[in-house]
Amino acid sequence: MSLQLVLQNYIGSLKERNELDALLPELLIAMGHSVLSRPQTGVPQAGVDILSSYTDTDGNEQLYLFIIKFGDIRREDLFTGQQAIEPSAREACTDFARNRLSEGQRALPKHVVVVSSGVVKQEAATGFAGLADEVNARPGFIFDFWGIDQLTPLIEKHVFDETLLLGHGKSDLRAALAGLGDSQASIRRFMHFVEKVFATPSSEGGDSPATKRRKFLRRCAAAAMGHGVLVVWGGTENNLMPAVVGGEYLALRMWSSAVHLGLIADAELHRRLNATLELHVNTLSDYFHKTLPVLKNARALVQHRPNPVFYADVVFEELGRLATLLLLLQRMEGVDDRRRMLLGDIVAVIEANTIAFRPLLDGQSIDLSLVIAAFLREGSDNNVRAILQGVTQLLRRAVMEGEHLPIDTDLIEDAIAVHFTGEAGQRDFFETTTLTPMLATVASIVQDEASLALLRDLTPYLSGVTLERWYSTREIETFTGSGHRLDTISVSRVLAGFEDDAAAELRASLRLPEGAAASTELGWHAEQWTVLTALSARLHRHPLPTWYIAHCQESRRMRDHGGVAYGCDT
């Protein structure tokens, strides 16, 4: 598969001006330019969207004045409208050059470059050539055009080759794109691509902190562009699943590398990470636009997955993914209507698929907890109580009657043996439960004394079953890409039972065992990035820390009424 063909498809998909605005500075930095100014919304820019300087190997400096136009350039784009190219080019050569540049800059050669994600259409060719002649006739000015045919080789050369020497990484990206027919294979190859982008050769060990930062940000740009390509190609091939999972992995991998480099407070990292999460939100939204009608129709879903174990697997996996989308939207401004609509969608999926109240794998409690956390943060406590009571009552019946107990190995094969073929007994894989302690934590947070009492009364019937409450170590932030096993970031407490009231149970839930990390020890505990905890839980299949579930309710209270968020006692 030709990477240039893939990149052309990607660039051609940039339909919004701000998408091209974000791409161009990344490309310029990879080419060795110094970006001196970026596009600013609502600020008069005298015709120039981006200003950069470039110094060649002989020490000669030149300025580049970029005028951005997304899409193909037609005749009307040259002469009419607020964003017309001809008046912008003239203003760049006059007002901008005279009044926005220093005396030294005015003496430098100046390239006026029109950048487009399309091509110059035939109807505009004559006018465009005339504009080029007019600019070139001005002393010290050179006119140029970077369209899709020019941007594509520039990106391949500078972002995917010279910047990071990504020979092997490019092959993994190509394989991820070519293998979209097999989602899991495509996901694996994209993750390999990300790892090769962020891999730091030993030769960089002696670099200065400033050099390490610069190279890291360039790696972020290359990985993000690869993800953008995967999103576009996945949409073309009608399979966004690899891009959805890839977005989770990329955001967590960026953060992991930033922690190692001490850059989690870096403003440029924040900008890039926000862009990655925004693209992830848009990709998830497109994904669910296609899948929600099926998820809301139990009959259609059962026809797709007639085996009850696989049916439950789809329901919980997609509920967890829907919950992360809601949690991501909750950190964005101006999306109240989207949040309310998504909340209704999640409720509709649960109502249509009542198996959501009956996890068949213990690990499906992770997806339930993500839904609960999103509901808590949204202020939908009534829905939280409905889930809590429904799951608790069905769990009690399962324990008492010895059926539909969650499989603690989290292996589909074991679930099939118990729940479908009958080759294993109901309690053969019910020796540990994280579901029950999670429910007790939620009951304590919403002060549902009745549900907590039911769980407490159920404990004597769980003889021989370990009640496990999960906590993380500080290494959770650098787990993505580490190659380590989950037990290296895990600290668990075995419970003898549950406390006598909700307040005591909440204190017990938040009290840390030795070796566990307090929430405030984690860089992503900051409100802007705490959602990474949820993405990590969904992607890596570890329970949500108790502090995160409590934080989701308390952050909503702080937003509405002020106050202090829950902490974690050692």
N, C-alpha and C positions, 0 to 999 in steps of 0.2 A: 504494500500500500504506500502510495506517494504521500509523504508528509506535507509537501506543498499543496497537494489537492485538498488534504484535510484542513490545512490552515486557510486556504481560500474559502472553504465552506464556513469556517469559523469567522473570518473577517466579514464575509458577506452577511453573516447573521447579526452583526452589530447594527441594530435598527435605531437605537437611541443615541443621541449626541453624547450623553454622559458616558456611554460605554466606550466610545472611541476616545473620549477625553481621558479615560483611565488607562487605556491601552498604550497610547502614544508616549507618555512619560516613561513607562516601563521599558519600552523599546529604545528610547533615546538613552536612558541610563546604561542599558546593555551595550549600546553602540559607543559608549565612552563620552557622551555629552554630559554637560552640567546643566540641569534644568533650573533656569533662573526664575521662571514664573509659570504658574499653572492656571487653568481656567477657574474663574470665580463667578459664581452665580450672582446676578444683579449688580455687578461692578463693571462700569464702562472700561473696555480694554483697548480702545483705539484700533480695532480691527484685528488684533493679535490674540490668539487663544493661549499659545504656549511660546515662551522664549527660552532658547537654550544656546549654549556656546560649545564649540568643539575646537580642541587644539590638536593639530596633526603631529606626526612624529618629528617634524622639523621645527616644532614650536610655533607654528602659524595659527593664530586664533581666528575663528569666523563665528558669526552669529546666525542663528536660524530663527526666523519669525514664522510660526505655524498658524495657518487658518484652517480650522476643522469644519468639514462638511460631511455628514453621514449619508450614505446611499449614493446612487448614481447622480452625476451632475448633468442637468438638463439646461436648456437655454434660460428658463425662468430663474434657475438657481444662480446664474451669473449676474443678472441685472435687477431683479425685483425682490422685495421682501426685506425684513430686518436683517436676515443672515445672508444677503446677496454677496457673492464672492468679489465682484469687480470693485464696489465701493470699499469693501474691507481691505482689499489689496492696496488700493490707493491710500487709504488711511494709514495702513502699516508703513508705507513708504514716506508719508508726510508727518502726520501728527505723532505717531508712535516713535518713528526714528528721530524726530526733532526734539520731542518733549519727554519721552519715557526712557531714553538711553543716556548713559553718562557720556562725557566728552570723549573719553577713550573708546567707548563702544561705538560711537558714531563714526569713528575713523576706520572701523573694521569692515571687511566684506560682509554683506548681509544677504542671506538667502531667504526669499519669501516663498514659503512652501505651502501649497494647498494640499491638505490631507483628506482623503475620502475612503470610505469602506466600499466604494463602487468604482465605476469607470466614467470617463467623459463620454457622454452619448454623442452620436453623430451630429445631432441638431445643434449642439453647443460647441463643436470642434472649432469652427471659424472664429467665434467670439473668444474662445479660450486661447487660441493662438494669438489673437490680437492683444489680449491682456498680457500674455507672456512677453510679446515684443515691447509693450509699453513699459513693463517693469524692467526688463533687461536694458532698455535705453537710458535708464536713470543711472548716473555714476555710482558705483559701489554696490549695486543691487543685482541679484541673480534670481530668476524665477524658476520654480520647479514644481512638479506634481508627484505626490505619492498616493497612488490609488491601490486597489486590491492587488494588481499585478506587481507593484513595486513593494508593497508592505510584506507580501508573502515571503519572498526570498530574504528580505531583511530580518524578519522574525526567525526564520529557520537558521540563518547564518549566525545571528548575534545572540539570540535567546537560547537556542537549543544546541549551539555548537561552541562558538568561541568563548562565551561567557562561562560555561561550566563543563565543557568537553563531554557532552552527554551522548557519546556514541551508543552505549548500551542502553541508556535511559530512553533514547528515541525509539529503540527497537521495542522496549516494553510499552511505550505509549502506542506505537503502531499496533502491537498485538492486542492491547486493550480495546482499541477501536475496531480492529478486524474481528475480534472475538465476541462482539456484542450479542451474538446468538446464544452464547453461554454466559449468563450473568456472572456466575461465580468465577469463571476463568478470567473474564474481563476485569472483575474487581481485583483479583490477585495481581494481574499484570499492571494495573494502574497503581496499586500500592507499591509494587516493585519500582515503578517509575518514580514515584514520590520519594522512596528511600534512596534511590540513586541520585536524585536531585539534591537531597539534603546531606548526603554522605560527605564528610569533610576529609580530604586526603591528608596524610601525615605531613606533607610538605607545607601545609598551612599552619602547623602548630606554632611556628614562630611569628606569625602575623601579629600586628598591633591590634588592639581592641577596635580601633576605627576601621581597619581593613577587614577584620572578621565581621563586623557589623555590615559593611558594604556588601561583602560577598554573600552574607546571609540574606539580605534583602533582595539581592539578585536571584538567589535560589528561590525565595518566596515567589518572585515574579514568574520564574520559569514554571514552577509547580502550579501556580494559579492559572497560567495560560494553558498548561496541559489539561487542567480540569475544565477550563472553559471550552476547549476543543472537545473533550469527552461529553460535555453537556450538549453541545450543538450536534455532534455526531449521533449521540444517543437519541435525541429528538428526531433526527432524520430516519434512524433505524427503528423508531417506535419502541425503544427500550431505555428508559431513564434510570433503571435500578442501579447500574454501575456508577453513574454520575451521582446518584443520591448517596450511596455508601461512600463513594470517593470523596464527596464534600465533607462528610463527617471526619473521615480519616485525615484529610488535608488540614482542616482547621486544628485538629488535635496535634498533628505532627508539627505544624508551625509553632504552636505553643510549646511543645516539648523542646524543640530546638532553641526557642527563645529563652526558656528556663536555663538550659545549659550555658547559654552565652550571657546570661544576666541582662536580657533585653526586654523583659516582660513589661517594663514601663515605657518602652520606646514608642513615641507617637507614630512613627512611620510603620512599625509593626502593627499598631492598633488600626491604622488606616487599611493596611493590607488584609488583616484578619477580618475586619468589618466587611470588606468587599467580598471576601470568601464566604462569609456567613450570609451575606445578602444574596449572593448567587445561589447558595444552598437553599435558602428560603424560596427563591423563585423556582428552583428545580423541583423541590418538594411540592410546591403548589401545582406545577404542571403535572407532576406524577399523580397527585391525588385527583386532579381534574378528570383524569382518565379512569382511575381505579375506584373512586368513591362510589359511583353507581353500583358496582358489583359488591363492594363491601357492605352497602346498605341493603342488599338483597340476599338474604340467607340462602334462599333456594338456588340462586345462581351461583353462589359461592360454594355450596355443597356439591353442586354439579361439577364445579371445577376441581374440588378437592373432596371426593366422597368419603375417603377414610377419615374418621373423626379425629384421629391424631394429627393428620396433616391439615385438616380444616381448622383445628384449634391453633396450630402453629401459625397459619396465615393470619388469623384474627388477632392473635396477641402481637405478632411481629408488626402488623400494620397499625395497631393501636399505639404501640410504643413509638412508632415513627410519626404518627399523627400528633402525639403528645409533644415530641421534640419540636415539631413545627409550631405548635401553639406556644411553647416556651420561648422559641426564637422570636416569634412575633411580639411577645410581651416585652422584649427589650427594644422594640422599635417604636418610633413616634408616628402618629397619624394613621394607625392601622386598626382603630377600634372596631370598625365594621367587619374587617376581615377576621379579627379575633372572635367576635360574637358568632359569626357564621361558622367558623371552624369549631368552636365549642359545641354548637348545635350539631355539626356533622359527627363529632366524636360520640355525643350522646346517642345519635341515631344509629351509629354502627354498633354500639353496645346493646341498644334495645333490639336491634335486628338479630344480633348474634348472642344469645343468652349464655353461650359457652364462655363468654368473657367473665362470668362470675365463677367459673369452675376451671382453674388452671390444671392442665394435665401434666405439666412439667413444673418443678419447683422454680426454675429460672424464669418462668412466665410471670412470676411475681415482680420481676424487674419492670416489665411492660406495664403491669397494673400500677406500680408505684410511680412510673412516669406520668401516667394519666392522672393519678391522684395529685401529684405535684403540680401539674399544669392547671388542674381544676382549683387547687388551693390558691395558686397565684392569681387566678382569674377571679377569685372570690365566690366560686361555685361550691360552697360547703355542703349544700343540700345534695348535690350529685356525688360528692365524696362520701357522705354518709350512706347514700343509696348503694354505692359500690361496696363500701365497707360491710354493711349489714348483709347484702346479698352474698358476698363471698364468704363471710364468716358463717352464715347459716348453712350454706351448702357444704362448707368444710366440716362443720359439726356433723351434718348428716353423713358425709362420706366416712368420717372417722367412726361414727357409731355403727354404721352399716357395712363398713369395710369395702367401699367402692369409690372409684374416681379419685383416689388419693394421688397427689402430685408426685411425680417421679423425681427422686433427688439426684439421679445421675445426669439428668437433663439430656439423655440420649433418646432420640426418636425410636431407635430399635427397642429399647426397654419399654417405652410407652406403648408401642405396638404389641409387645409380648404381654403386657398387663391389660391394656384396655381394648385390644382388638382380637388377638388370637387366643388369649387365655393361657399362653404357655408359661406365664409367671403369675404368682399370687399378688393380691392387691398390696400387701405390705412388704413384698420382696425388695422394693426400691423406695421405701418410705422410712428411712432411718435417720434422716436429717431434714429439717425444714427451716428455710429462711422466710417462707410465706407467713407463718403464724406470728413471729416476732415483728415483721413489717406491719401486719394488720394491727398489732397492739400499739406500735408507735403511732400509726395514723389515728387510732381511736383516742390516744392520749392527746394528740394535737388538736383534734376537733372536739375533744371532751365528750366523747360518746361513751358514757359509763356503761350503758347496757351492752354494747358490743365488747367492751373490755371485760366485763363480767362473764360474758359467754366464753370468751377465749380463756379466761382464768379457770372457769369451771371445766373447760375441755382438757386442761393440762393433765389431770390424772389418767385420762384415757390415752395419753400419748406416751405410755410407758415404753421405754426403749428407743424413743425418738429424740434426737438431739435438737433442742431449740437454739438456733444459731443466729446471732445478730452480728452483722458485718460492718467493719470499719476499715478505712483505708490508711495507708501510710503516706508520707509526703511524696513518695515516688509515684503516686498516681498521676501526677502532672507530666511525668516524663515516661510513662508506660508505653505510649504509642510510639512504635518504631524501635522499642528497646529489645524486642525479641524475648523478653522475659515471660515467665508464666504468671498467671493471676495471683498465685499464692505469695509471690514476692511483694505484692502491694497490699496484702490482706492481713488484718488482725480481727479475730472473731471473739465474741464472748458467748459462752454457753450459759443458757438461762435455766434456772431451776423452776421458774414460773413467772407470773406477772404480778405487778404491784397492786395494792388494794384500791387505788383510785388513779384517775387520769393524771393529776399533777405529779404524783410520785412516779408513775410509769414514764412520763415525759422526761423527768430528771434522770431516771435510769437509762432511758434510750440515748440521751445526749452525753452521758458520762462515758469517758473514753477509757478503754483498757490500755495497759502499758504497751507502748510502741505505736499506737495509733496517732494520727495527726489531727490536731485541732483545726477547725475550719479556717481560722485566722492565720495558720501557718502556710496556707496554700495561696499562691498568687492569684488563682482564678476565683478565690472567694470574693474578690471585688465585684460589685454589683454588675458591672458591664460584662464580665466574663464568667460569672458563675454558671451560666448555661452550659459551659464546656463539661461540667460535672455530669450533666444529663446525657450529653452526646457520648461521653466516655462509657457511661453505664449501658446505653443502648448498643453501642458498637462492640464493646469488649465483653458484654454480658456479665457485669458485676453488679451487685445490689447498689441502690442509691444510698449514700451515707445518710444516717438519720438526721444530721445537721442540715442537709440539703432539703429534705422534705419539710422540716420545721421552718427553714428559711423561706420557703416559697409562700407559706401562709404569713409569716411575719413581715416579709418585704411588701406584701399587699397591704397589710395593716399600716406599715410605715408610710406607704404611698397615700393611703386614704386619711390617716389620722395622725401620722408622726409616731415616733417611738424608737425603740432600740431592738435590733434583731436578736434572735436567740443565739447564744454562744454555746460552746462545748466545754464542759468541766473536765479537768483531768482527774 
